[in-house]
Amino acid sequence: MTDAGRVPYPLHLDLTGRRVLVAGGGPVAARRAADLVAAGADVHVVAPAVCEDLRELLPRLTWHEREAVDGDVEGAWLVHTATGDPATDAALAGAAQERRTWCVRADDAAASAAWTPAVVHRDGPAGPVTVSVSAGRDPRRARALKEALARWLDAGAAPLRRERVPGRPGRVTLVGGGPGEVDLMTLRGRRRLAEADLVVVDRLAPTGVLAELGEEVEVVDVGKTPDHHPVPQEEINRLLVEAARTGRHVVRLKGGDGYVLGRGGEEVLACRAAGVEVEVVPGVTSAFAVPAAAGIPVTHRGLARSVTVLTGHDAPDHASLARLEGTLVVLMGVSTLPELTAGLIAHGKDPATPVAVVERGWTPHQRTTTAPLDRIAAVAAERGVRSPAVVVVGAVVDLAATVGEVASARPSTSAGLAGPGELVAPPGAVAYCPGA
């Protein structure tokens, strides 16, 4: 409600190609002009001098280097006054009133016939979303509401799905879901999920986020487990393409980052070969995030200046890996850990090299097992280490004893240094086998 008890009428205008007058050359005029230029308006700024922000908009607007006069209102569909002189602004507003042209006064909201709302704008494959906020001519309250709405949109909590229109092409979005915790997903990934008609999800994706989806969103689980791939990759590719061809927005939700040993490239190529629009939203890769959760930086000054990431599913070149001076990170390597460690040692890798295996990183069940290279396979087997886990080989592993696990939203399993070579934590959380 306004001070007079009247409710303003909200309206979004199409100003494409329409003449708009901005009177004034300062920062306020620059903000208004920038928004108008973005809206495609034919913007005319009238001021004897303009600030740097307005100069940067040239030649996308027209600058008349003089004082504004009543006649400048002629032919304008909309007027913004921000001259800093109340008498000039009032005169221009009066001239606009006579010509039945809406005028926004920056100097006096109470005397204005129109107001500029606080605006949240987001673009996405489902189309742009614009939310305007008016708070009874209280700009601070309007800004606070705008910021709250922006967080709501960015968190993917808003209903952003677009109604399917017959004949409208569908699309595929590959979303990297991060290492496990829902709040480690990117904001863009959350928004794309909120726009989805169909979600094709992996076992290691942050499946907790699926509870936030509407009942009308279809979810297909194509998760793989070690030695068990119920849905072959070729079938996943076909599913993505065929669903998009029905006009749906398909989100392929993966754990970690889809481009880091996640076959995301194969899915993108399949979509493009079929003429399907595809977008990639990167995620926090577990190759780096899971070691970090255990207090292990994959690079560290004086210890490791490089990092190599490989999959444990393929037979590696042990000779080349043994010569690496940096950190080695192995994904999906639990079942082949004995072959990896034996191969590295056989080709000259120091048997005392520290190794860590971090299971279920960033979940309440995270557990870290640490031992030298020549003993890690036996220790891991003894403890019943299972996939999913990340294997880290290198001197940086020893930093876990002093850095400690990263604080997170999950139940605390933080570790501390109790004495030389001994890493302690709550029972069952960490096993440490000192080197010889």
C-alpha positions as CSV (number, residue, x, y, z in Angstrom):
1,M,0.0,0.0,0.0
2,T,1.2,3.5,-0.7
3,D,1.1,6.4,1.8
4,A,-2.2,7.4,0.3
5,G,-3.7,3.9,0.8
6,R,-3.5,3.1,-2.9
7,V,-1.9,-0.1,-4.4
8,P,0.4,0.6,-7.4
9,Y,-0.3,-1.4,-10.5
10,P,2.7,-3.6,-11.4
11,L,3.6,-3.8,-15.1
12,H,6.5,-5.0,-17.2
13,L,7.1,-3.0,-20.4
14,D,8.5,-4.0,-23.8
15,L,10.7,-1.0,-24.6
16,T,12.4,-2.5,-27.6
17,G,13.1,0.4,-30.0
18,R,11.0,2.9,-28.0
19,R,12.4,6.3,-27.1
20,V,13.1,6.8,-23.4
21,L,14.4,10.0,-21.9
22,V,16.9,9.9,-19.0
23,A,17.6,13.4,-17.6
24,G,20.8,13.6,-15.7
25,G,24.4,12.3,-16.0
26,G,25.3,10.9,-12.6
27,P,25.4,7.4,-11.1
28,V,21.7,7.1,-10.6
29,A,21.0,8.1,-14.2
30,A,23.7,5.6,-15.3
31,R,22.0,2.7,-13.4
32,R,18.7,3.5,-15.0
33,A,20.2,3.9,-18.5
34,A,22.1,0.6,-18.2
35,D,18.9,-1.3,-17.5
36,L,17.1,0.5,-20.3
37,V,19.8,-0.3,-22.8
38,A,19.7,-3.9,-21.7
39,A,15.9,-3.8,-22.4
40,G,16.6,-2.7,-25.9
41,A,15.2,0.9,-25.5
42,D,16.2,3.8,-27.6
43,V,17.8,5.7,-24.7
44,H,18.5,9.5,-24.9
45,V,20.5,11.0,-22.0
46,V,20.3,14.7,-21.6
47,A,23.0,16.2,-19.4
48,P,25.8,18.8,-19.6
49,A,28.2,16.1,-18.4
50,V,28.1,12.4,-17.8
51,C,29.8,10.0,-15.4
52,E,32.2,7.3,-16.5
53,D,29.5,4.6,-16.3
54,L,27.4,6.5,-18.7
55,R,30.3,7.0,-21.1
56,E,30.9,3.3,-21.2
57,L,27.3,2.8,-22.6
58,L,28.1,4.9,-25.6
59,P,27.3,4.4,-28.5
60,R,24.4,2.2,-27.3
61,L,22.6,5.3,-26.2
62,T,22.5,8.9,-27.4
63,W,23.9,11.7,-25.3
64,H,22.7,15.3,-25.7
65,E,25.3,17.4,-24.1
66,R,23.2,20.2,-22.5
67,E,20.7,20.9,-19.8
68,A,17.3,19.1,-20.0
69,V,14.3,21.1,-21.0
70,D,10.5,20.4,-21.2
71,G,10.6,19.7,-24.9
72,D,12.9,16.7,-24.4
73,V,9.9,14.8,-23.2
74,E,8.2,15.0,-26.6
75,G,8.1,11.6,-28.3
76,A,9.3,9.7,-25.2
77,W,7.4,6.6,-24.1
78,L,9.0,6.8,-20.6
79,V,10.9,9.5,-18.7
80,H,13.4,9.1,-15.9
81,T,14.6,12.2,-14.1
82,A,17.8,12.2,-12.0
83,T,19.3,15.7,-12.6
84,G,19.9,16.4,-8.9
85,D,17.9,19.6,-9.2
86,P,14.3,19.2,-7.8
87,A,13.0,22.1,-9.8
88,T,14.2,20.6,-13.1
89,D,12.9,17.2,-12.2
90,A,9.5,18.6,-11.2
91,A,9.3,20.6,-14.5
92,L,10.1,17.5,-16.6
93,A,7.6,15.4,-14.6
94,G,5.0,18.1,-15.2
95,A,5.7,18.1,-19.0
96,A,5.4,14.3,-19.0
97,Q,2.1,14.5,-17.2
98,E,0.8,16.9,-19.8
99,R,1.8,14.5,-22.6
100,R,0.4,11.4,-20.7
101,T,3.9,9.9,-20.5
102,W,4.9,8.0,-17.4
103,C,7.8,9.6,-15.4
104,V,10.0,8.1,-12.7
105,R,11.4,10.8,-10.4
106,A,14.6,9.7,-8.6
107,D,14.5,12.7,-6.3
108,D,11.0,12.4,-4.8
109,A,9.2,9.0,-4.9
110,A,6.1,10.5,-3.3
111,A,5.7,13.0,-6.1
112,S,6.4,10.4,-8.8
113,A,3.8,8.8,-11.1
114,A,5.9,5.6,-11.5
115,W,8.6,3.8,-9.6
116,T,11.5,1.5,-10.5
117,P,11.2,-1.8,-8.6
118,A,14.0,-3.9,-7.2
119,V,14.5,-6.6,-9.8
120,V,15.9,-10.2,-9.8
121,H,16.6,-11.5,-13.2
122,R,17.9,-15.0,-14.1
123,D,18.4,-16.6,-17.5
124,G,18.4,-20.3,-18.2
125,P,17.5,-23.0,-20.8
126,A,13.9,-22.9,-19.6
127,G,13.7,-19.2,-20.4
128,P,14.3,-16.0,-18.4
129,V,12.7,-15.3,-15.0
130,T,12.2,-11.7,-13.9
131,V,10.8,-10.8,-10.4
132,S,10.0,-7.2,-9.5
133,V,9.7,-6.1,-5.9
134,S,8.0,-3.0,-4.6
135,A,7.8,-2.4,-0.9
136,G,5.7,0.7,-0.3
137,R,8.3,3.1,-1.6
138,D,10.8,1.7,0.9
139,P,13.9,0.9,-1.1
140,R,15.8,-0.8,1.7
141,R,13.0,-3.2,2.3
142,A,12.6,-3.8,-1.4
143,R,16.3,-4.6,-1.7
144,A,16.2,-7.0,1.2
145,L,13.2,-8.8,-0.3
146,K,15.0,-8.9,-3.7
147,E,18.1,-10.5,-2.1
148,A,15.9,-13.1,-0.4
149,L,14.2,-14.0,-3.6
150,A,17.5,-14.2,-5.4
151,R,18.7,-16.7,-2.9
152,W,15.5,-18.7,-3.3
153,L,15.9,-18.8,-7.1
154,D,19.6,-19.6,-6.9
155,A,19.0,-22.5,-4.4
156,G,16.8,-24.2,-7.0
157,A,13.8,-24.1,-4.5
158,A,11.6,-22.1,-6.9
159,P,9.3,-23.9,-9.4
160,L,11.2,-23.0,-12.5
161,R,9.9,-25.7,-14.8
162,R,8.5,-24.5,-18.1
163,E,5.3,-25.9,-19.5
164,R,6.0,-28.1,-22.5
165,V,4.7,-26.8,-25.8
166,P,4.1,-29.2,-28.7
167,G,6.9,-28.8,-31.3
168,R,9.3,-27.0,-29.0
169,P,12.6,-28.8,-29.0
170,G,13.9,-30.3,-25.8
171,R,17.4,-30.1,-24.3
172,V,19.8,-32.0,-22.1
173,T,21.8,-30.5,-19.2
174,L,24.7,-32.4,-17.8
175,V,25.0,-31.4,-14.1
176,G,28.0,-32.3,-12.0
177,G,26.6,-32.9,-8.5
178,G,29.8,-32.7,-6.5
179,P,31.2,-35.2,-4.0
180,G,28.1,-36.1,-2.1
181,E,26.7,-33.3,0.1
182,V,23.8,-31.5,-1.5
183,D,25.1,-28.1,-0.5
184,L,28.3,-28.7,-2.4
185,M,26.3,-28.5,-5.7
186,T,26.7,-25.4,-7.7
187,L,23.9,-22.8,-7.7
188,R,23.5,-23.3,-11.5
189,G,23.2,-27.0,-11.0
190,R,20.4,-26.5,-8.5
191,R,18.6,-24.2,-10.8
192,R,18.8,-26.6,-13.7
193,L,17.3,-29.3,-11.6
194,A,14.4,-27.0,-10.7
195,E,13.8,-26.6,-14.4
196,A,13.9,-30.3,-15.3
197,D,11.1,-32.5,-16.6
198,L,13.3,-35.7,-16.4
199,V,16.3,-36.5,-14.2
200,V,18.7,-39.3,-15.1
201,V,20.7,-39.9,-12.0
202,D,23.9,-41.9,-11.1
203,R,24.4,-43.8,-7.9
204,L,27.1,-41.4,-6.6
205,A,25.1,-38.2,-7.3
206,P,23.7,-36.2,-4.4
207,T,20.4,-38.0,-4.4
208,G,19.2,-36.1,-1.4
209,V,18.4,-33.2,-3.7
210,L,15.8,-35.3,-5.6
211,A,13.4,-35.0,-2.6
212,E,13.0,-31.3,-3.6
213,L,11.7,-32.1,-7.0
214,G,8.0,-31.9,-7.8
215,E,5.9,-35.0,-8.1
216,E,5.5,-34.5,-11.8
217,V,9.3,-34.7,-12.4
218,E,10.3,-38.2,-13.6
219,V,13.5,-39.7,-12.1
220,V,15.4,-42.6,-13.8
221,D,18.2,-44.3,-11.9
222,V,21.0,-45.6,-14.1
223,G,23.5,-46.0,-11.3
224,K,26.4,-48.4,-11.7
225,T,28.1,-50.4,-9.0
226,P,31.5,-52.2,-9.3
227,D,31.2,-55.0,-11.9
228,H,27.5,-54.3,-12.3
229,H,26.3,-51.9,-15.0
230,P,22.6,-52.5,-15.4
231,V,22.2,-49.7,-18.0
232,P,25.0,-49.6,-20.5
233,Q,26.4,-46.2,-21.5
234,E,25.0,-46.5,-25.0
235,E,21.6,-47.0,-23.6
236,I,22.0,-43.9,-21.3
237,N,23.0,-41.9,-24.4
238,R,19.9,-43.1,-26.3
239,L,17.7,-42.3,-23.3
240,L,18.9,-38.7,-23.1
241,V,18.5,-38.1,-26.8
242,E,15.0,-39.7,-27.1
243,A,13.7,-37.9,-24.0
244,A,14.9,-34.6,-25.3
245,R,13.3,-35.2,-28.7
246,T,9.9,-35.3,-26.9
247,G,10.4,-31.7,-25.9
248,R,11.5,-32.4,-22.3
249,H,14.3,-30.7,-20.4
250,V,16.5,-33.6,-19.3
251,V,19.0,-33.2,-16.5
252,R,21.8,-35.8,-16.3
253,L,22.8,-35.7,-12.7
254,K,26.2,-37.2,-11.9
255,G,28.5,-37.3,-8.9
256,G,31.6,-35.1,-8.9
257,D,32.2,-33.6,-12.3
258,G,30.9,-35.2,-15.4
259,Y,34.1,-34.4,-17.4
260,V,36.4,-36.0,-14.8
261,L,36.2,-39.8,-15.5
262,G,32.5,-39.4,-15.7
263,R,31.8,-40.1,-19.4
264,G,30.2,-36.6,-19.7
265,G,32.1,-36.1,-23.0
266,E,30.5,-39.2,-24.5
267,E,27.0,-38.0,-23.6
268,V,27.7,-34.5,-25.0
269,L,28.9,-36.0,-28.3
270,A,25.8,-38.3,-28.5
271,C,23.5,-35.3,-28.0
272,R,25.3,-33.2,-30.6
273,A,25.4,-36.0,-33.1
274,A,21.6,-36.2,-32.7
275,G,21.1,-32.5,-33.0
276,V,20.0,-32.1,-29.4
277,E,20.9,-28.9,-27.6
278,V,23.1,-29.7,-24.6
279,E,24.6,-27.7,-21.8
280,V,27.3,-28.7,-19.3
281,V,27.3,-27.5,-15.7
282,P,30.6,-28.4,-14.0
283,G,30.7,-29.9,-10.5
284,V,33.2,-30.1,-7.7
285,T,35.3,-33.2,-8.6
286,S,35.7,-35.9,-6.0
287,A,39.3,-36.3,-7.1
288,F,40.1,-33.1,-5.2
289,A,37.2,-32.6,-2.9
290,V,37.3,-36.0,-1.2
291,P,41.0,-35.8,-0.3
292,A,40.3,-32.3,1.0
293,A,37.6,-33.6,3.3
294,A,40.2,-35.9,4.8
295,G,42.6,-33.0,5.3
296,I,44.7,-33.9,2.3
297,P,45.5,-31.1,-0.2
298,V,46.4,-32.7,-3.5
299,T,49.1,-30.1,-4.0
300,H,51.2,-28.4,-1.4
301,R,54.3,-26.1,-1.6
302,G,57.4,-28.1,-1.0
303,L,55.7,-31.5,-1.3
304,A,53.7,-31.7,-4.6
305,R,53.5,-29.2,-7.5
306,S,51.4,-31.4,-9.7
307,V,48.6,-34.0,-9.5
308,T,47.6,-36.9,-11.8
309,V,44.1,-38.3,-11.8
310,L,43.4,-41.8,-13.2
311,T,40.7,-44.4,-13.1
312,G,41.4,-47.7,-11.4
313,H,39.3,-49.6,-14.0
314,D,41.9,-49.5,-16.7
315,A,45.4,-51.1,-16.6
316,P,47.8,-48.2,-16.0
317,D,51.4,-47.6,-17.1
318,H,53.0,-48.4,-13.8
319,A,56.5,-47.4,-15.0
320,S,55.3,-43.9,-15.9
321,L,53.3,-43.4,-12.8
322,A,56.2,-44.6,-10.6
323,R,58.3,-41.7,-12.0
324,L,55.8,-39.0,-11.1
325,E,57.0,-36.6,-8.4
326,G,53.6,-35.2,-7.7
327,T,50.4,-36.6,-6.2
328,L,48.6,-39.5,-7.7
329,V,44.8,-39.7,-7.2
330,V,42.9,-42.8,-8.3
331,L,39.1,-43.0,-8.6
332,M,37.3,-46.3,-8.6
333,G,40.5,-48.0,-7.5
334,V,39.6,-50.1,-4.5
335,S,39.3,-53.4,-6.3
336,T,42.6,-52.9,-8.2
337,L,44.6,-51.4,-5.2
338,P,46.8,-54.5,-4.8
339,E,47.8,-54.4,-8.5
340,L,48.4,-50.7,-8.5
341,T,50.7,-50.7,-5.4
342,A,52.6,-53.8,-6.5
343,G,53.2,-52.3,-10.0
344,L,54.4,-48.9,-8.6
345,I,56.8,-50.6,-6.2
346,A,58.1,-53.0,-8.9
347,H,59.0,-49.9,-11.1
348,G,60.9,-48.1,-8.4
349,K,58.3,-46.2,-6.3
350,D,59.4,-45.9,-2.7
351,P,57.5,-48.5,-0.6
352,A,57.3,-46.0,2.2
353,T,55.3,-43.5,0.2
354,P,52.2,-42.5,2.2
355,V,48.8,-43.6,0.8
356,A,45.3,-42.8,1.9
357,V,42.0,-44.3,0.9
358,V,39.1,-42.1,1.7
359,E,35.7,-43.9,1.6
360,R,32.4,-42.1,1.1
361,G,33.8,-38.6,1.3
362,W,31.6,-35.8,2.4
363,T,29.0,-38.2,3.8
364,P,28.2,-39.1,7.5
365,H,30.0,-42.4,6.8
366,Q,33.3,-41.0,5.7
367,R,36.3,-43.0,6.7
368,T,40.0,-42.7,6.0
369,T,42.6,-45.5,6.0
370,T,46.3,-44.5,5.8
371,A,49.4,-46.7,5.4
372,P,52.7,-46.9,3.4
373,L,52.5,-48.0,-0.2
374,D,53.7,-51.5,0.5
375,R,51.1,-52.1,3.2
376,I,48.0,-50.1,2.2
377,A,46.4,-53.0,0.2
378,A,46.6,-55.3,3.1
379,V,45.4,-52.7,5.6
380,A,42.5,-51.7,3.4
381,A,41.5,-55.4,3.0
382,E,41.7,-56.0,6.7
383,R,39.4,-53.0,7.4
384,G,37.0,-54.0,4.7
385,V,37.5,-50.8,2.6
386,R,34.8,-50.6,-0.1
387,S,33.9,-48.4,-3.0
388,P,33.1,-45.5,-3.4
389,A,36.5,-44.4,-2.3
390,V,39.4,-42.1,-3.5
391,V,43.0,-43.3,-3.3
392,V,45.7,-40.7,-2.8
393,V,49.4,-41.6,-3.2
394,G,52.1,-39.1,-2.2
395,A,53.8,-37.1,0.5
396,V,50.7,-34.8,0.9
397,V,48.9,-37.7,2.7
398,D,51.0,-37.0,5.8
399,L,49.5,-33.5,6.0
400,A,46.2,-35.1,7.2
401,A,47.8,-35.7,10.6
402,T,48.2,-31.9,11.1
403,V,45.6,-30.4,8.8
404,G,42.8,-32.6,10.1
405,E,39.5,-33.3,8.4
406,V,37.6,-30.4,6.9
407,A,34.7,-29.2,9.0
408,S,31.4,-29.8,7.2
409,A,27.7,-30.3,7.8
410,R,28.1,-34.0,8.4
411,P,28.7,-35.4,11.9
412,S,32.1,-34.6,13.2
413,T,34.9,-37.0,12.6
414,S,37.7,-34.5,12.9
415,A,41.2,-35.9,13.6
416,G,44.1,-34.4,15.5
417,L,47.8,-35.1,15.9
418,A,48.3,-37.0,19.2
419,G,52.0,-37.8,18.8
420,P,54.7,-38.5,16.2
421,G,53.2,-40.5,13.4
422,E,49.9,-41.2,15.1
423,L,46.6,-39.9,13.8
424,V,43.7,-40.2,16.1
425,A,39.9,-39.7,15.7
426,P,36.7,-41.0,17.1
427,P,36.6,-44.8,17.1
428,G,36.3,-46.4,13.7
429,A,37.0,-43.1,11.8
430,V,40.6,-43.4,10.8
431,A,43.2,-46.1,10.7
432,Y,46.8,-45.1,10.5
433,C,49.7,-47.5,9.9
434,P,53.1,-45.8,10.5
435,G,55.9,-46.4,8.1
436,A,58.8,-48.6,8.9
